[in-house]
Amino acid sequence: MLKIHQLFLRTFIGIFFLIFLSISFTTYFWSKNIYMNQIEKNLSQNIDSISLVLHNINDIEKVVNEFKKRTNLRITIIDEKGKVIVESDKDKSSMENHQDRFEIIHAKYDGIGKTIRFSDSLNKELLYVAKKIKLKDKTYYIRLADYTDKIQENFLRLSFHIIAIITIFLILAFFATYFISIKIKKETDSILKFLIDLSEKRPNYQISSNYTQEFNKIARFLNKVAAKLAKKEKQKAKQTAKLKLANRQKDEIISAISHEFKNPIAIISGYSETLLCDSDLPNSMKEKFLNKIKSNGDKMSNIIDKLRLSLKLEEGKQQVTTQNCSIKKLCEAVVSDLQDKYKEHDITIEGEDINLKVDETLMEMAISNLVENALKYSEDDVIIKLSSSSISIIDKGIGIEENDLNKINKKFYRVSKNGWNNSLGLGLFIVQAILSLHNFKLEVRSKLHSGSEFIIKY
């Protein structure tokens, strides 16, 4: 398969030779016709000139010889009966009667006659032009003839000049077209390279062309296509990154859930097996084991409830029922629930009581999550500070790195460095979602190894 410039070049060469041959033949016959007409016209004018001279000079042979010297044409004068009375190139006495010659017959009836004929007497082909004239009330025929080989030679010289000029023009046109084809090749190669780069998703440049309007439009269109594809690739890359993150989070969730369920299930399984295998256990021991089984069952139930709640909050399906509530009493209820679990810590409530219109159940859950996180990761006491504009939960634990501060309230985000790990990564997400339902905000201040402060602003 040919390239476009090769096809263009071959087509032009074919057209070039076709045009060259057509123009050459056309020029040959057209110029020959014009040339022959011009020769005939010149011969006719020369006959008129001889005729005028003969009207003034009686010596016919002298006039003929003079014209012969000046024009180098064959001159023959014939009387009305066809007898040759003067001949410039041959002895007239040896010449036969010309009454039946084609040009003489036509001149007799039409006034002028012409023909091309081979002369046996001269052994050459000549162009004959004859005219009928009147001299002193007598009819004569003046015939001029020119040798066709001389005419042909002059004509071929003229044709060569014309064809040479046409050839030079066509050659110039050929080179101009060739350079145009080279330029078109460069433009198409550039477009092809860009398309290859585009197909391989690695064009880091813009294509440009100012050669023609068409190439310019193609270049601008390709740049637009490349920009759209690059935008789609970026979106695809972002989507891929999101999917990878989601998959990683899914793996982390499965790992976290497995971890959270593994210990309670092991405890339940162990105590259950002991109860089943040892029927002689004292009742107090059985009661203790059953309480352990129940508490770990409740723990797994709480984990499932958290997952369900997080889904409802994320989908906006959680209903909120607000009423005026004492925040101090709500905090005291939280402290009461957590104090037994974290007996080695003290939880202090500071500040004046305030009343807020909130969903008591959800708000208690949010504060409980924040306080429990503080208890998990602090070796000192935890303070709940109340004010007219905020609730602050303050601990002196391990703190959170600055890089993690903007991420800890995302769903399933778990900080694992330095032992700071918010279980399934749902606690702070749930807190943030609950506060958003109340149009509250959560602000986190933390310094590594110094502690953290979680502030609910309303």
Backbone torsions as a table, in degrees:
resi	resn	phi	psi	omega
1	MET	NA	132.1	-176.0
2	LEU	-81.2	152.9	170.6
3	LYS	-77.4	161.4	-173.8
4	ILE	-61.4	-40.0	-178.9
5	HIS	-71.8	-30.9	176.4
6	GLN	-68.2	-44.1	176.3
7	LEU	-60.8	-43.5	179.5
8	PHE	-61.6	-43.0	-176.9
9	LEU	-68.5	-45.6	180.0
10	ARG	-63.4	-42.5	178.5
11	THR	-61.1	-43.4	-178.7
12	PHE	-65.7	-39.9	179.1
13	ILE	-61.1	-44.1	177.4
14	GLY	-60.2	-46.7	178.8
15	ILE	-64.5	-37.7	-179.8
16	PHE	-58.5	-50.0	-178.5
17	PHE	-69.2	-35.6	177.8
18	LEU	-63.8	-46.8	178.1
19	ILE	-64.3	-41.1	-179.3
20	PHE	-59.6	-48.2	-179.7
21	LEU	-65.4	-43.2	-179.5
22	SER	-61.8	-47.3	-178.9
23	ILE	-66.3	-37.7	-179.5
24	SER	-62.1	-50.0	179.6
25	PHE	-65.0	-43.5	-179.8
26	THR	-62.8	-45.2	179.5
27	THR	-62.9	-38.8	-178.6
28	TYR	-61.0	-54.8	-175.5
29	PHE	-72.4	-35.1	179.4
30	TRP	-66.8	-47.2	-179.4
31	SER	-69.2	-33.0	177.5
32	LYS	-63.6	-43.8	179.1
33	ASN	-61.8	-44.7	178.7
34	ILE	-64.0	-43.3	-177.2
35	TYR	-64.3	-44.8	179.9
36	MET	-63.7	-39.9	177.1
37	ASN	-62.5	-38.5	179.4
38	GLN	-67.6	-39.8	177.0
39	ILE	-61.9	-45.5	178.8
40	GLU	-61.2	-39.9	179.0
41	LYS	-64.5	-42.5	179.0
42	ASN	-62.9	-42.9	178.5
43	LEU	-61.7	-41.1	178.9
44	SER	-63.1	-41.1	178.8
45	GLN	-66.7	-37.1	177.6
46	ASN	-65.2	-37.9	176.5
47	ILE	-61.0	-41.8	178.2
48	ASP	-62.9	-38.4	179.6
49	SER	-65.7	-43.9	178.3
50	ILE	-62.3	-41.0	-179.8
51	SER	-60.3	-42.6	179.4
52	LEU	-65.2	-40.8	-179.3
53	VAL	-66.1	-41.1	-178.8
54	LEU	-64.7	-26.3	175.8
55	HIS	-68.1	-23.9	-176.7
56	ASN	-104.3	-22.5	-177.2
57	ILE	-120.3	132.3	-178.0
58	ASN	-84.3	-23.6	-176.6
59	ASP	-79.7	94.0	-174.6
60	ILE	-66.7	-43.3	-177.4
61	GLU	-63.9	-36.7	178.5
62	LYS	-64.1	-43.6	-179.9
63	VAL	-62.8	-42.4	-178.7
64	VAL	-64.3	-45.6	-180.0
65	ASN	-63.0	-38.0	178.9
66	GLU	-63.5	-44.9	179.6
67	PHE	-67.0	-32.6	178.5
68	LYS	-63.1	-41.8	179.8
69	LYS	-65.2	-39.6	-175.3
70	ARG	-79.4	-35.0	-173.3
71	THR	-107.4	-19.4	-176.8
72	ASN	58.5	31.2	177.7
73	LEU	-102.9	153.8	174.1
74	ARG	-80.8	126.4	-176.2
75	ILE	-120.2	128.2	178.1
76	THR	-131.5	132.6	175.8
77	ILE	-116.4	128.4	-173.1
78	ILE	-124.3	139.4	179.7
79	ASP	-83.0	-178.2	-172.7
80	GLU	-64.2	-26.5	-177.6
81	LYS	-91.4	-0.1	177.3
82	GLY	97.1	4.0	-179.8
83	LYS	-81.8	136.0	178.8
84	VAL	-80.4	119.4	-179.3
85	ILE	-103.4	-23.0	176.1
86	VAL	-144.3	134.5	177.9
87	GLU	-141.0	127.5	-174.2
88	SER	-83.2	-24.9	-171.7
89	ASP	-115.4	-0.3	-176.9
90	LYS	-156.2	160.1	177.3
91	ASP	-68.3	119.7	-174.7
92	LYS	-66.3	-25.6	-176.5
93	SER	-70.4	-22.2	-179.7
94	SER	-89.7	-1.8	-174.8
95	MET	-93.4	140.4	-179.2
96	GLU	-80.5	173.6	-178.8
97	ASN	-66.7	137.2	-177.0
98	HIS	-104.2	16.0	-175.1
99	GLN	-65.0	-29.5	-177.3
100	ASP	-97.3	8.0	178.6
101	ARG	-69.9	143.6	-173.9
102	PHE	-55.2	-48.3	-175.7
103	GLU	-68.3	-30.0	-179.8
104	ILE	-74.1	-39.2	178.7
105	ILE	-61.9	-45.7	-180.0
106	HIS	-65.8	-40.0	179.0
107	ALA	-63.7	-35.2	-178.9
108	LYS	-62.1	-40.4	-174.4
109	TYR	-100.3	-28.3	-175.9
110	ASP	-109.9	-6.5	-178.6
111	GLY	90.8	-25.8	178.3
112	ILE	-148.2	144.2	178.3
113	GLY	-142.7	149.7	-177.9
114	LYS	-147.2	150.9	177.2
115	THR	-166.5	162.0	172.2
116	ILE	-113.6	125.9	-173.4
117	ARG	-150.0	148.2	176.4
118	PHE	-80.1	128.5	-179.3
119	SER	-93.5	116.6	178.7
120	ASP	-68.9	-31.2	-177.9
121	SER	-70.4	-35.6	-179.9
122	LEU	-102.1	-10.4	-178.8
123	ASN	59.5	38.9	179.2
124	LYS	-145.8	158.2	176.1
125	GLU	-89.7	136.0	-178.2
126	LEU	-134.0	155.2	170.7
127	LEU	-97.5	119.8	-177.6
128	TYR	-106.3	135.6	171.2
129	VAL	-131.3	124.0	-178.1
130	ALA	-124.2	142.6	177.6
131	LYS	-131.0	145.4	176.4
132	LYS	-91.0	128.5	179.1
133	ILE	-131.0	165.5	177.6
134	LYS	-114.8	124.8	175.2
135	LEU	-128.4	113.3	179.0
136	LYS	51.2	52.3	176.4
137	ASP	64.5	14.6	176.1
138	LYS	-115.1	148.1	-179.1
139	THR	-95.5	131.8	177.5
140	TYR	-133.1	161.6	174.6
141	TYR	-121.7	119.4	174.8
142	ILE	-98.6	122.9	-178.1
143	ARG	-120.5	126.8	175.1
144	LEU	-111.5	143.6	-179.7
145	ALA	-138.4	142.5	176.5
146	ASP	-124.2	144.8	-177.3
147	TYR	-72.9	127.8	-176.1
148	THR	-67.4	-28.6	178.2
149	ASP	-64.9	-34.9	175.8
150	LYS	-70.8	-41.2	177.0
151	ILE	-61.7	-44.4	-179.4
152	GLN	-62.6	-41.3	179.2
153	GLU	-61.9	-46.6	178.5
154	ASN	-64.0	-40.4	-178.8
155	PHE	-65.8	-43.3	179.2
156	LEU	-62.1	-38.0	177.5
157	ARG	-62.8	-44.0	178.2
158	LEU	-64.3	-45.1	-179.7
159	SER	-61.4	-40.7	179.1
160	PHE	-59.9	-43.1	178.9
161	HIS	-62.6	-44.2	-179.3
162	ILE	-64.1	-47.2	-178.8
163	ILE	-65.6	-35.3	178.2
164	ALA	-62.5	-42.8	179.0
165	ILE	-63.1	-45.2	179.5
166	ILE	-62.9	-41.6	-179.6
167	THR	-62.5	-43.8	178.6
168	ILE	-60.0	-42.6	179.0
169	PHE	-62.2	-44.9	-179.5
170	LEU	-66.3	-37.1	177.9
171	ILE	-64.7	-42.7	176.6
172	LEU	-61.6	-42.8	177.7
173	ALA	-62.6	-38.8	178.9
174	PHE	-61.5	-48.8	-179.1
175	PHE	-65.0	-39.0	177.4
176	ALA	-61.7	-44.2	179.5
177	THR	-67.1	-37.1	179.2
178	TYR	-62.3	-45.1	179.0
179	PHE	-65.9	-35.0	175.6
180	ILE	-63.5	-42.6	179.6
181	SER	-63.9	-37.0	177.0
182	ILE	-63.6	-42.2	179.1
183	LYS	-65.1	-42.1	177.6
184	ILE	-62.2	-39.0	177.8
185	LYS	-60.6	-44.9	-180.0
186	LYS	-61.8	-42.7	-179.6
187	GLU	-65.1	-44.6	-179.8
188	THR	-67.6	-36.9	176.4
189	ASP	-63.0	-40.1	178.7
190	SER	-63.9	-43.5	178.4
191	ILE	-65.4	-42.3	179.8
192	LEU	-62.4	-43.5	178.4
193	LYS	-61.6	-42.1	179.5
194	PHE	-63.4	-41.0	179.4
195	LEU	-65.4	-38.9	177.2
196	ILE	-63.4	-45.9	177.4
197	ASP	-61.3	-38.0	-179.5
198	LEU	-66.9	-39.7	179.5
199	SER	-67.4	-28.5	179.2
200	GLU	-93.6	6.4	174.2
201	LYS	59.0	41.3	178.1
202	ARG	-136.6	30.0	175.2
203	PRO	-81.3	114.9	179.5
204	ASN	-110.0	28.3	-178.5
205	TYR	-147.9	169.2	176.0
206	GLN	-109.8	137.9	178.2
207	ILE	-84.8	144.3	179.1
208	SER	-139.4	148.3	177.9
209	SER	-155.4	126.2	176.5
210	ASN	-118.5	18.3	-176.2
211	TYR	-70.9	-50.0	176.2
212	THR	-139.2	164.9	178.1
213	GLN	-61.6	-39.2	-178.5
214	GLU	-63.1	-47.8	179.1
215	PHE	-64.5	-35.8	178.4
216	ASN	-64.1	-43.1	178.1
217	LYS	-64.4	-42.4	178.8
218	ILE	-60.9	-44.0	-179.0
219	ALA	-63.0	-45.0	-179.6
220	ARG	-65.1	-38.9	178.7
221	PHE	-64.5	-43.4	179.3
222	LEU	-63.8	-37.6	177.3
223	ASN	-63.3	-39.1	177.8
224	LYS	-65.6	-43.1	178.7
225	VAL	-61.8	-43.3	179.6
226	ALA	-62.1	-40.9	179.8
227	ALA	-63.9	-42.4	179.5
228	LYS	-65.1	-43.1	179.4
229	LEU	-64.7	-39.0	178.4
230	ALA	-64.1	-39.6	178.6
231	LYS	-64.4	-42.9	179.1
232	LYS	-65.2	-37.6	178.5
233	GLU	-64.2	-40.0	177.5
234	LYS	-63.8	-44.1	178.5
235	GLN	-62.6	-40.2	178.8
236	LYS	-64.4	-41.1	179.2
237	ALA	-63.4	-41.2	178.2
238	LYS	-63.7	-43.7	-179.9
239	GLN	-63.4	-40.4	177.9
240	THR	-62.9	-42.1	178.3
241	ALA	-62.7	-39.3	178.9
242	LYS	-65.1	-42.1	179.7
243	LEU	-64.2	-41.0	177.6
244	LYS	-62.8	-42.7	178.7
245	LEU	-63.4	-42.6	179.8
246	ALA	-62.8	-41.8	178.6
247	ASN	-64.7	-40.5	178.1
248	ARG	-65.3	-41.2	178.0
249	GLN	-64.6	-39.1	178.9
250	LYS	-60.4	-45.0	178.6
251	ASP	-61.5	-40.4	179.7
252	GLU	-66.6	-38.6	179.7
253	ILE	-63.5	-46.6	-179.9
254	ILE	-61.4	-40.7	179.1
255	SER	-64.3	-42.8	-178.5
256	ALA	-66.6	-44.1	179.9
257	ILE	-63.7	-41.8	178.2
258	SER	-59.8	-42.1	-179.3
259	HIS	-65.8	-43.2	-177.6
260	GLU	-66.7	-37.1	-177.7
261	PHE	-83.7	-23.8	-173.0
262	LYS	-60.8	-47.4	-176.8
263	ASN	-66.4	-49.6	178.0
264	PRO	-60.4	-40.5	-179.2
265	ILE	-64.9	-39.7	178.8
266	ALA	-63.2	-42.1	179.6
267	ILE	-64.3	-48.1	-179.6
268	ILE	-59.8	-45.7	-178.9
269	SER	-62.6	-42.8	-178.3
270	GLY	-65.5	-49.3	-179.8
271	TYR	-65.7	-37.6	179.7
272	SER	-64.2	-43.9	179.9
273	GLU	-62.3	-38.8	179.0
274	THR	-64.5	-43.0	179.1
275	LEU	-63.1	-38.9	-178.0
276	LEU	-73.7	-34.7	-174.3
277	CYS	-87.6	-25.2	-175.6
278	ASP	-119.3	95.1	-178.5
279	SER	-78.5	-10.4	-177.5
280	ASP	-94.7	10.1	178.8
281	LEU	-61.5	140.6	176.1
282	PRO	-63.2	154.8	-178.4
283	ASN	-61.4	-36.4	-180.0
284	SER	-63.9	-38.3	178.8
285	MET	-69.5	-41.2	177.9
286	LYS	-61.1	-41.8	179.8
287	GLU	-63.7	-41.0	178.5
288	LYS	-62.7	-44.1	179.9
289	PHE	-64.3	-41.3	-179.8
290	LEU	-65.0	-37.5	176.7
291	ASN	-64.3	-39.3	177.8
292	LYS	-63.5	-43.1	178.8
293	ILE	-61.9	-43.6	-178.6
294	LYS	-64.9	-44.7	-177.0
295	SER	-64.3	-38.3	178.9
296	ASN	-73.3	-31.3	173.0
297	GLY	-64.4	-41.6	177.7
298	ASP	-63.6	-37.2	179.6
299	LYS	-62.1	-44.6	178.4
300	MET	-66.1	-36.7	177.5
301	SER	-63.2	-39.4	178.5
302	ASN	-64.5	-39.1	178.2
303	ILE	-61.3	-45.6	179.6
304	ILE	-63.6	-40.8	178.9
305	ASP	-62.2	-39.0	177.9
306	LYS	-62.6	-43.9	178.6
307	LEU	-60.9	-45.9	179.3
308	ARG	-63.2	-41.1	179.8
309	LEU	-65.1	-40.9	-179.6
310	SER	-62.2	-38.9	178.0
311	LEU	-65.5	-43.1	178.8
312	LYS	-62.9	-42.7	-179.6
313	LEU	-65.8	-39.9	-178.7
314	GLU	-67.0	-38.1	-178.6
315	GLU	-86.5	-3.3	178.7
316	GLY	72.9	24.9	-177.9
317	LYS	-98.1	-4.7	-178.7
318	GLN	-77.8	123.5	179.2
319	GLN	-82.0	145.1	-179.3
320	VAL	-119.0	125.2	176.6
321	THR	-117.7	108.2	-174.3
322	THR	-99.0	149.3	174.6
323	GLN	-158.2	159.1	178.3
324	ASN	-63.6	130.6	-173.4
325	CYS	-140.6	141.8	174.9
326	SER	-79.1	116.3	-178.0
327	ILE	-67.8	-34.0	-179.3
328	LYS	-65.9	-43.7	177.7
329	LYS	-63.5	-37.8	179.1
330	LEU	-63.1	-41.9	179.2
331	CYS	-67.6	-37.1	178.2
332	GLU	-63.8	-37.5	177.4
333	ALA	-64.3	-40.3	178.1
334	VAL	-63.0	-47.5	-179.6
335	VAL	-60.3	-40.8	-179.5
336	SER	-61.8	-40.5	-178.7
337	ASP	-70.2	-33.6	-174.0
338	LEU	-92.6	-21.4	-173.4
339	GLN	-62.9	-39.6	-179.8
340	ASP	-66.3	-34.1	-178.2
341	LYS	-74.4	-36.9	-177.9
342	TYR	-118.3	70.8	-174.6
343	LYS	-69.6	-22.8	-177.9
344	GLU	-79.7	-7.4	-179.9
345	HIS	-112.2	151.0	171.6
346	ASP	-106.2	138.6	178.2
347	ILE	-116.8	117.7	-174.8
348	THR	-110.3	136.4	175.5
349	ILE	-107.1	125.3	-179.6
350	GLU	-121.7	152.3	175.2
351	GLY	101.3	172.9	-177.1
352	GLU	-85.5	152.1	178.4
353	ASP	-71.5	145.4	176.8
354	ILE	-135.7	153.2	177.5
355	ASN	-108.4	131.0	178.5
356	LEU	-131.5	150.5	177.1
357	LYS	-88.7	101.6	-175.7
358	VAL	-140.8	167.9	169.6
359	ASP	-82.7	110.1	-170.0
360	GLU	-60.3	-42.6	-177.3
361	THR	-63.8	-48.6	-178.5
362	LEU	-66.4	-42.2	-178.2
363	MET	-65.7	-38.2	177.5
364	GLU	-63.3	-39.9	178.4
365	MET	-63.2	-41.3	-179.3
366	ALA	-64.0	-48.4	-179.4
367	ILE	-65.3	-38.8	179.8
368	SER	-62.1	-42.8	178.1
369	ASN	-60.3	-44.8	-178.3
370	LEU	-66.0	-42.9	-178.5
371	VAL	-68.4	-40.2	-179.7
372	GLU	-66.4	-38.3	175.3
373	ASN	-59.8	-44.1	179.8
374	ALA	-62.3	-38.7	179.8
375	LEU	-68.8	-37.5	-178.5
376	LYS	-62.9	-39.7	-169.1
377	TYR	-114.5	23.8	177.0
378	SER	-133.2	137.0	177.9
379	GLU	-91.6	-11.6	179.5
380	ASP	-103.0	-173.7	-179.7
381	ASP	-70.7	161.2	177.7
382	VAL	-115.5	136.7	-178.0
383	ILE	-114.5	132.8	171.1
384	ILE	-107.4	113.3	-176.2
385	LYS	-109.3	124.8	-179.9
386	LEU	-103.6	140.8	173.9
387	SER	-144.9	178.2	-177.3
388	SER	-71.4	-14.0	-176.6
389	SER	-123.7	-6.6	-175.6
390	SER	-162.2	163.8	170.6
391	ILE	-122.3	124.4	-177.7
392	SER	-115.6	132.0	173.7
393	ILE	-110.6	115.3	-171.0
394	ILE	-116.5	132.4	175.1
395	ASP	-133.2	166.9	177.5
396	LYS	-120.2	48.1	-175.6
397	GLY	-89.6	-150.8	-173.1
398	ILE	-75.9	-17.4	179.4
399	GLY	78.4	176.9	-177.4
400	ILE	-127.9	137.1	176.9
401	GLU	-65.8	151.5	-177.4
402	GLU	-59.8	-35.7	-179.0
403	ASN	-64.8	-26.1	-176.3
404	ASP	-92.9	-12.1	-173.6
405	LEU	-60.9	-37.8	-177.4
406	ASN	-84.1	-1.8	-175.1
407	LYS	-113.8	-16.7	-168.9
408	ILE	-67.1	-19.2	-180.0
409	ASN	-92.4	6.6	176.9
410	LYS	-82.1	150.5	-177.3
411	LYS	-63.2	131.7	177.1
412	PHE	66.9	10.5	176.9
413	TYR	-80.6	128.8	-176.2
414	ARG	-127.8	125.1	176.4
415	VAL	-90.5	121.0	-175.8
416	SER	-111.0	-13.8	-177.8
417	LYS	-69.2	144.1	177.2
418	ASN	58.8	22.0	175.3
419	GLY	83.5	-3.1	-179.1
420	TRP	-80.6	111.7	-175.8
421	ASN	-145.3	115.2	-176.8
422	ASN	-91.5	58.0	172.9
423	SER	54.4	-123.1	-178.5
424	LEU	-72.6	-8.4	-175.0
425	GLY	82.8	16.3	-178.3
426	LEU	-99.2	-24.5	-172.4
427	GLY	-53.6	-58.9	-176.3
428	LEU	-71.3	-28.2	175.1
429	PHE	-64.4	-44.3	178.6
430	ILE	-63.7	-42.0	178.1
431	VAL	-58.3	-49.8	-178.4
432	GLN	-60.1	-43.8	-179.3
433	ALA	-64.5	-42.4	179.4
434	ILE	-64.2	-43.7	179.8
435	LEU	-64.4	-36.7	178.4
436	SER	-63.6	-36.6	177.6
437	LEU	-62.6	-27.7	-179.8
438	HIS	-97.5	3.6	-175.3
439	ASN	62.2	29.9	173.5
440	PHE	-97.4	166.8	179.0
441	LYS	-126.9	148.9	176.9
442	LEU	-111.1	125.6	177.3
443	GLU	-118.1	135.2	-177.6
444	VAL	-118.9	127.9	173.3
445	ARG	-122.5	128.7	-176.9
446	SER	-152.2	149.3	175.6
447	LYS	-135.8	129.4	-175.5
448	LEU	-58.3	131.7	179.1
449	HIS	69.5	7.5	-179.7
450	SER	-119.7	-22.8	179.3
451	GLY	125.0	177.1	-176.8
452	SER	-136.9	157.4	175.3
453	GLU	-136.0	118.4	177.3
454	PHE	-103.2	121.2	-172.2
455	ILE	-117.2	121.4	174.3
456	ILE	-94.1	115.2	-179.9
457	LYS	-104.6	133.9	-178.9
458	TYR	-130.1	NA	NA
